[in-house]
Amino acid sequence: MTPVLTTRSSQIHAGLRADILAGRLGSGAALPSERRLAEDLGASRHAVREALKRLEEGGLVTISHGGATRVRDWRRHGGLPVLLALAADGSAPPELRLDRAVLEMRASIGTDAARRSAQRAGAADRAELVARAERIAATPGVAERTAQYDELWDLIVEASGNLAYRLALTTLVEGQRVLAFDAATVGAEVADPDDVRALARAIAGGEAERAGALARTLLERSIPAE
């Protein structure tokens, strides 16, 4: 396995990010100056500057040139990378219920993606969706069906014509640090292939509202109970 190379800037970024997410650096707190951080951390000012810039891009701090760099409320200003960071370093408080949050987000996006796919998908995509649903129904193993089901959803999201949905789901799925969408997590969604068939046919038939309702029914099966 090729080792992951970590730059000094990345190390500083990860350390400060962890302090912010854990609340050791609270919202509104002023960070030491760039020069002071460099001295305290034994790093170059360039490395510190790059780390602070990454924190600013992630919505975790605001940099005031000539003034203090202050911590922002990450719950209000952070993006999906913050969610991945919380899961990756295990710093998320249990009450945040990241697994539930991610699956609810997936269900909301998937429901609307299915509805819009029924409105926007081309003839080739509609035919492919039906064919993929039939392949899922013909596949005996749950793990194998789940893998094909992932491909079905990839096509549904693509056919929805919504780039924001595409990028958001790609971040969660490819990260795999928040939640693995494997058979153990979403297997209930493919337990009855007829429901998957019905979804594909509703999209292929241009039945937008029915497609959305069927998608929600499928996707919400994986959301943990309260």
C-alpha positions in Angstrom: 0.0 0.0 0.0 1.3 3.4 -0.9 1.8 5.6 2.2 -0.3 8.8 2.5 2.0 11.8 2.5 0.9 14.5 5.0 2.3 18.0 4.6 3.0 20.2 7.6 0.2 22.5 6.5 -2.2 19.5 6.5 -1.1 18.5 10.0 -1.7 22.1 11.3 -5.1 22.2 9.5 -6.2 18.9 11.0 -5.1 19.9 14.5 -6.9 23.3 14.4 -10.0 21.8 12.8 -10.2 19.1 15.5 -10.0 21.8 18.2 -12.8 23.8 16.5 -15.1 20.8 16.0 -14.5 19.6 19.5 -15.3 23.0 21.0 -11.9 23.6 22.4 -11.8 26.7 20.2 -15.3 28.1 20.5 -17.3 30.3 18.1 -15.9 33.8 18.2 -12.6 32.8 19.7 -9.6 34.6 18.3 -6.7 32.5 17.0 -3.1 33.5 17.8 -1.4 35.5 15.1 0.2 33.7 12.1 3.6 34.5 13.5 2.7 33.2 17.0 1.2 30.0 15.6 4.3 29.3 13.5 6.5 29.8 16.6 4.3 27.6 18.8 3.9 24.8 16.3 7.5 24.9 15.0 6.4 25.5 11.5 6.9 28.0 8.7 4.5 30.9 8.4 3.7 29.6 4.9 2.5 26.3 6.3 0.4 28.1 8.9 -1.0 30.5 6.3 -2.1 27.6 4.0 -3.7 25.8 7.0 -5.7 28.9 7.9 -6.8 29.4 4.3 -8.2 25.9 4.2 -10.1 26.5 7.4 -11.5 29.6 6.0 -12.6 27.8 2.8 -14.3 25.2 5.0 -16.3 27.9 6.8 -14.5 27.3 10.1 -12.8 30.6 10.5 -12.9 34.1 9.2 -9.6 35.8 8.4 -9.4 39.6 8.8 -6.3 41.0 7.2 -4.7 43.2 9.8 -7.0 41.8 12.5 -7.7 38.6 14.3 -8.6 35.3 12.7 -11.8 34.2 14.5 -13.5 30.9 14.8 -17.0 30.6 13.2 -19.9 28.5 14.3 -19.3 25.4 12.2 -22.9 24.2 12.5 -24.0 27.3 10.6 -21.1 28.0 8.3 -19.5 24.6 7.6 -20.1 22.4 4.6 -20.1 18.7 3.8 -16.4 18.3 4.4 -17.0 19.2 8.0 -19.4 16.2 8.2 -16.7 13.9 6.8 -14.1 15.3 9.2 -16.4 14.7 12.2 -16.9 11.1 11.2 -13.2 10.5 10.2 -11.7 11.5 13.5 -14.6 10.2 15.7 -15.1 13.6 17.3 -18.9 13.8 16.6 -21.0 13.8 19.8 -23.4 10.8 19.7 -26.4 13.1 20.0 -25.6 14.4 16.5 -26.7 11.0 15.1 -24.6 11.3 11.9 -25.8 8.0 10.5 -29.4 9.1 10.7 -28.6 12.6 9.4 -26.8 11.2 6.3 -29.6 8.7 5.5 -32.3 11.4 5.9 -30.3 13.7 3.6 -30.0 10.8 1.1 -33.7 10.1 1.2 -34.6 13.7 0.7 -32.3 14.1 -2.3 -33.2 10.8 -3.7 -36.9 11.5 -3.6 -36.6 14.7 -5.5 -34.0 13.2 -7.9 -36.4 10.4 -8.8 -39.2 12.9 -9.4 -37.1 15.1 -11.6 -35.7 12.1 -13.5 -39.2 11.2 -14.4 -39.5 14.7 -15.9 -36.1 15.1 -17.5 -34.6 11.7 -18.3 -34.1 10.9 -22.0 -35.4 7.8 -23.7 -32.1 5.9 -23.4 -31.9 6.5 -19.6 -35.5 5.5 -19.1 -34.9 2.2 -20.9 -31.7 1.6 -19.0 -33.4 2.2 -15.7 -36.0 -0.4 -16.4 -33.2 -2.8 -17.6 -31.2 -2.3 -14.4 -34.2 -2.9 -12.2 -34.8 -6.2 -14.0 -31.2 -7.2 -13.5 -31.5 -6.4 -9.8 -34.6 -8.6 -9.6 -32.7 -11.5 -11.3 -29.8 -11.3 -8.9 -30.0 -13.6 -5.9 -27.5 -12.3 -3.4 -28.3 -9.2 -1.3 -24.8 -7.8 -1.5 -24.8 -8.2 -5.3 -28.2 -6.7 -5.6 -27.1 -3.7 -3.4 -24.1 -3.1 -5.7 -26.4 -3.0 -8.7 -28.9 -0.9 -6.8 -26.2 1.7 -6.2 -25.6 1.9 -10.0 -29.4 2.3 -10.5 -29.4 5.3 -8.1 -26.3 6.7 -9.8 -28.3 6.8 -13.0 -31.4 8.3 -11.4 -29.4 11.2 -9.9 -27.5 11.7 -13.2 -30.8 11.8 -15.1 -32.3 14.3 -12.6 -30.1 17.0 -14.3 -29.3 18.5 -10.9 -25.5 19.0 -10.4 -25.9 20.0 -6.8 -27.5 16.6 -6.0 -24.8 14.8 -7.9 -21.9 16.5 -6.1 -23.5 16.2 -2.6 -24.1 12.5 -3.0 -20.7 11.9 -4.5 -19.1 13.6 -1.5 -20.9 11.2 0.9 -20.6 8.0 -1.1 -17.0 8.4 -2.1 -16.0 9.6 1.3 -17.2 6.3 2.9 -16.1 7.8 6.2 -19.6 8.9 7.3 -21.5 5.8 6.3 -20.9 2.8 4.0 -23.9 2.3 1.8 -23.5 -1.5 1.9 -26.0 -4.3 2.3 -25.9 -4.1 6.1 -27.1 -0.5 5.9 -29.4 -0.3 2.9 -30.2 -4.0 2.2 -33.9 -3.5 3.2 -34.3 -1.3 0.1 -33.7 -4.2 -2.2 -35.4 -6.9 -0.2 -38.4 -6.7 -2.5 -37.3 -6.2 -6.1 -40.8 -5.5 -7.2 -40.6 -2.1 -5.4 -37.4 -1.3 -7.3 -39.1 -2.3 -10.5 -42.0 0.0 -9.7 -39.7 2.9 -9.1 -37.9 2.4 -12.4 -41.1 2.0 -14.4 -42.6 5.1 -12.8 -39.6 7.2 -13.9 -39.6 5.6 -17.3 -43.3 6.4 -17.6 -42.8 10.0 -16.7 -44.9 9.6 -13.5 -43.1 12.3 -11.5 -45.1 12.3 -8.3 -45.5 8.5 -8.1 -41.7 8.2 -8.7 -41.0 10.5 -5.8 -43.4 8.7 -3.5 -41.9 5.3 -4.4 -38.4 6.6 -3.9 -39.2 8.0 -0.5 -40.8 4.7 0.6 -37.7 2.8 -0.5 -35.0 5.1 0.9 -36.7 5.7 4.3 -36.5 2.0 5.0 -32.8 2.5 5.9 -33.3 5.4 8.3 -32.7 4.3 11.9 -35.7 4.6 14.3 -35.8 7.5 16.8 
